[in-house]
Amino acid sequence: MGSDYLYYTLRPMIAMVDCNSFYASCEQIFRPDLWGRPVVVLSNNDGCIIAANKEAKALTHIPMFEAVYKIKHILIKNKVTFFSSNYTMYGEMSQRVMNILGTFSPCVEVYSIDEAFLDVHGFSHIDIQAYGFDIKERIYQYTGLPVGVGIAPTKVLAKLANRMAKKIPIYDHVYVMDTEEKRIEALQWADIGDIWGIGRKHVKRLQAIGVFKAIDFVNLPLAWVRKEMTIVGERLWKELRGESCLEFMTVPNPKKAIGTAKSFGQKLPDLGRIEEACAYYITEVAEVLRAQKSCATYVHVALYTNYHSTIDKQYSNRMTVTMPIPTNDTFALIAHARKALHGIYKSGYRYKKVAVNLTGLIPQEHVQGNLFEQQSKITDAKIMKIVDTLNMKFGKTTVSSAMIGTRIHEWELIKRERSPRYTTQWRELLEIG
């Protein structure tokens, strides 16, 4: 080992692990017949393409985020297999990957569903290159998912190393930026738009002054960067120069708001089915609220028609309800969301979407009572805990509010091409015959 190698590995090093074409790769795991063939995944209601594997990306006449109905004939002609989104399976596969990464480092920061940072400080006694390949190979062995691994002294450089690992074939999806020469080489290779954290507006601004490569950016005076790109740009500038500025977060900050907004599978004119959908969405977000041990002060409900329609009358409205006492009780939240929905619903329209959002989140142990309201009973929290336990064990909405009803098939998202939930539903286990 040369002195440069020892110098870099004795410094804090960070690994960035990113699953390749994650959604499409998840679909291929359970379908060996699709290995090496083009696969795409569709958005909610099968609206547009949101993910594609490398074989599908090679078909340049299949644009990302294009409405499926416009290009379905092209997909069929090119024998592209398309799937409805299966977020239950994607989330479970993501958790498997994160669990594996936890065996490589005690400090793992989950950045997104398919990306994570690992703190590898103090690993100078090992072959860091072999370490990266071990991560890649073990994830593939245990899950079947291909990943890229980039290792460098800072988060931004690790992101760049990860990009090089996946874009440059000779690195075989693992790249270690362990010398000053490699850092300079990476900065000369990367376009300014490839740098994590530099958005489109700043890219145009930088290109206008002759900054086209990452190396051009780090050669700018710090004073200019601080003035024109604020503290955020300054941190990126320093990170690219090898100075770690971005905090490593192994425990994510609690969410400040939790919500969901999904289009119905068909337009709904009647209040009854919209109420059921609203209750279902409240149930979903309330589970997340309890998982982070928070309570909501405000419930926001919004209702929309389809503004893209040229034949329907248009209307939208929203209302916010303040909870008498902040809570994470699903049944209390549904009751107040229902009041809001009744306040904004108008007959004579065909509605496309209802959105719910919980805000004013506070830790559940800091909830203050209300002199004019009876405090929720301890038994309510126990009931919620039992409901969560049963739903986790036996499946979503095994136990739920009667407000959800039994007509979910009449308003839920269109997902005609959804694959089975192989890893979370007993009835949908993969059968081998």
N, C-alpha and C positions, 0 to 999 in steps of 0.2 A: 504494500500500500504506500502510495506517495504521501508527501506532507500535506498536499492540498486536500486529499481525501480525509485524512485525520482531522484537519482543521474544520472541515465542514461537518463531519459526523459528530464531532465533539460539541458543536453548536446545536441548539434546538432544531430538530428537523420535523417536518410535518408531511404526512402522506395524505393525498387526496385520492379516494377510491370512487369511481363513477361507473355505474352499470351501463353497458352499451345497448342502445335502443331498448330501454328497459321494458316498456309495455309490450312491444312486439316480441322481445326475447322471452318474457313470461308466457306468452301464448305458445311459443314454439317448444318450450320445455316439455309440455305434455302432448305434443304433436310431432313425433319424429318424422312423419311424412312431409312436414313443412321445412325441415332443415335444408338450407341452401336455396329456398324459394322465397319470392317476395311476399311480405306480410305487412299489413297496415292495421292500425287501431283507430276507431272512429270516436268522435266526441259524444257527449250526451245527446240522446235522441238520434243517434247515427247521423249527425249533421255534417261533419267534415272530418278530414284526416288530421289526427293530432300526433301520431307516432308512426314510424316506418323503420323496418330493418334495412341493412345496407343494400340488400338485393332490390328492395323497393325504391330506395333512394337513387339507385343507379338508373332507374327509369325516369329520366329528367322531365318527361312529359306528364308526370303525376305530381302536381304541385301540392305542397303541404298547406293545410288549412283551407283547401278548396272544398266547396260544397259537394258532397258525394253524388247527389243526383245529377250534377253536371258532368261527372267523369266516371260514373259507374260502368258505362260501356267500355271505357278504356281499361278499367281494372279487370273486367271480365275477359277482355281480349288478350291482356297480358298475363292472364292466369294469376292475378294477385288475390291472395286470400285476405278477406277483411273481417275484423271482429268488432263487435260492440264493446265499449269500455267495461272492464270487469274489475272495478276498483277494490272489491273485497279481496280478490286473489292477488292483485298487485301489492296491496298493503301488507298482506301476510308474507309474501315473498320478500318484500323489503325488510320486514322484521327479521327474517331468517338471515339475510345478508348482514344486518347490523349486529345480530347476535354472534355471527362468525367473526366480525371485525373486533368484537369485544374480547376475543381470545388472543388477539395480536397486540392489543394495547389497552391499558386500564382507562385511558382517556379517549373517548370517541365522541365527536360532535356530529350529530345527524344534521346535515345541511338541508336535505330534501329527501323525497321518497327513494331516490336512487343515487344519492351522493352523501359522502361522509368524510370528515377530516379525522386523522389519527395523530396523536402526539407521540412521536418516536424519539423524544429527547432522551439521551443517555443510552442509546442503542449502538454506541460506537464499537462495542465488542463483537458485533455481528457483521456479516456481509450484507450491507443495506440493499444491494441489488438483488441478492438471493431472497431477502426478506420480502421485497416487492413481488417477486415471482411466486413466493409461497402464498401470499395473499390472493393473488390472481388464481392460482391453481386450486387452492382449497375452496374458494367460493364456487368455482366451476364444478369441482368434484361433488360438493355437498348440495348445490342448488341447480346446476346446469346453466347458470347465468354467466355470460362473458363480461369481464370488467376491465377497465383501464386503471393503472396505478401511476401516479406522479408523486415524486418525493423531492422536497426542496426545503430551504431554510424558513420560508414564510408561506402564508396561506395563498397569496396572489401568485407567487412563484410555483407553488405546488399545483395550483389550478392550471398554470401554463405548462408545467411538466406533464400533467395529465393529458392536456390537449396534444402535446407532441407525442406522447405514448400512443395515442389512438390514431393520429394523422400520419405519422411517419412509420411505414411498415417495418423498417429494420429494428425498431425498438420492441416489437412484439408486445405492445400494450403495457410496457413498463419502462418508465424513464426516471432516472435519478439525477438530479441536478446537484452534484456533490463537489463541484469545483467552480472557481471563478470563471474559468474558460467556458464551462458549460452554461453558466448564467448569461454571459455575454452572447454566446451562440444562440441561446433561446430568444433573447431580446432582439437580435438581428433577424431571426426567423419570423417572429410573430408580428402580424399586422396590428395596428393600434386598436382596431375593432375586435381583436381576439382577446384583449385584456379584460379579465373579470372586473366589473365595476365601472367600466367606461362605456356610457350609453351612447345612443345614436347622436344626440345633440352635441355632446363633447367630441365625438369622433369627427363630425363635420367641422367643428370649430378648430380642432387640432390640425386636421388636414388642410384647412385654409391657411395655416401658418407654416405648412411644410412638414408636419409631423405625420408620417405614414407608418412608421415602424415603432415597436416598443422601445427600441434603443434611442430613437429620436426623443421620445417622451422623457426618459430618465436623464437625458442630456439638457433638458430645459432647466432654466434657473428655478430654484425652489420658490423664490419670491413670486414669480409669475404663476406658478402652479397654485400656490396658496391664495393668490388674489383672484384668479380666474376660475378655479375649481374648488375653492373652499377647503376645509379640513379633510373632506372626503378624498379629494384629489391628492392632497399632500400625503395622506396615508398610503394611497396606491403607489405614489412616486417613491416613497421610502421603502415600501414592501418590495417593489421591483429592484431596488438597490440592495436588498438583502437584510433590511432592518425590519424586524417583526413589529407590527403596530396593531394588528387585528386580534382582539382577545379570543382565546380559545374557550368555548362554552360547551361543557359536557352536559349541563342541565339547561334545557331551553327555558327562556322566560315565559311566564304564563301569558296566554293570549289576552289581549285587551278587549277583544270582541270575538264572538263566535256566531257564525251564521251560515245559511245556505240558501241558494236560489236556483231552482231547477225548473226547466220548462216542462209542462205537462206533455204526455204522449199525444193528446188531442186537445183541442180547445174546449173549455168547459164553461157553459153558460149558467149553471146552477150553483147556488151557494153550498149546498150539501156536500158535494164532492170536493169543492175547494176547501171547505172546513176540514175534511178528512186528510187532505194533502198537507194542510197547514199543521194539523196535529201530529202528523207523521214527521214532518221536518223539525218541529219543536222537540219531539222525542229524540231525534238524532243529535241535535245540538246540546240538549240537556245532558245527555250521556257524556259528551266531551267536557261539558262544564263540571260535572261531578268528578270526572277523571283527574282534572287539575285542581280539585278541591276549591272551587270558586262558586260564588253566587252572583246572580244577575240583578241589577237594579232596574234596568229598562228592557222592555220587549218592543222591538220594531217589526211591523208587518207591512209589506208592500204588495200591491196587486197590479198586474200589467196585462194588457191585451197585446196582440202581435203587431208591432208597429211596421213590420215588413209587409203586412197584408194590405192589398189594395181594395179588398171587398168588405172588410169588417170595419165597424165603427171603432174609434180609438179612445181609450181611457186608461188612466193610471192614477194611483193615489197611494198614500202611505200614512201610517199613524203610529205614534209612540205611546206606550202605556207604562206608567211608573208603578213598579211593584210596591205594595204597602210595606213589605219587609223583603229585602233582597233574599232570593231563594234559588235553589237548584232542583226544586221539586218539579218533576215533569208535569204532574197533574195541575199544579198551581199555575205554571207557565202556560200550559195549554188553555186554561180558563181565561187568562188575561189576553192571550193572543187571539182568542175567539172574539173577545169584546172588540179588539182593534179591527179584526176582519169585518165584523158586522158594521163598524163605523165607516168603512171605506167601500164596501161592496155596493154596486149598483146593478140592478137587473137590466137586461136588454143588451148586454155585451157578451162576447165570447173571450174568455180569459186564457192567456197562454202561460202565465207564471205567477206563483206566489213566492215571496221571499220573506224569510224570518231572520232576525239578527238580535242577539243578546249583548247588551253593553252595560257599562257601569259595573264591571266585574270587580269583586273584592274577595279576599280570602274568606272561606266559610267560617273560620274561627273569629273573624272580626265583624260579623254581622251584628248590628245594633237593633234593638227592638223598637216597636212603635207604640206610643202611649195609647193610641186609639185602635190598635189592632192586636188580636190575640196572637202570641208567638206560636209558630209552628211547633207541634208536639214532637218529642223525641222519636215517637213511633213512626212519624212520617219519614224521617231519615232512615230508620231501620227498614221500612217498606221499600224505599228506593234502593237500598243496598241489596235486598233480596231480589228485587226485579232485575237489577244489573247482573247479579250472579247467575240467575236463571237464563237470562238472554245471552250471556257470554257462553254458557255451557250448552244450551239447546238451540241457539240461533236467534237472530234479530227479531224483535217483536213477538217472541214466544209469549211474553206477558206484556201487555200494553194497555193504553187507555182505550175504552170503547169508542172514543171519538174518531179513532183511526178507521173504524169500520171494516168492511170486508170487500170493498170495491177497488182495491189498490190497482188491479189490472186495468181499470177504466181511466186512470189518470197518470200512472207511473210512466217513467221515461221509456221511450221506444228502445228496445235492446234485442232485436230479432236475431242478431248474429253473436250474442254473448256466449262465450264458452262456459262450460260448467265451472263452478267454484270448487275446484278439485281439493283444495287444502283446508276448507272450512265447513263444508256441508257433507254430512254422512251420505245423504241421498245422491250426491253428485261425485262421489269418488270415482277415480279412473278405473275402468274395467278392462282387464286383459284377458282375452279369450283365445 
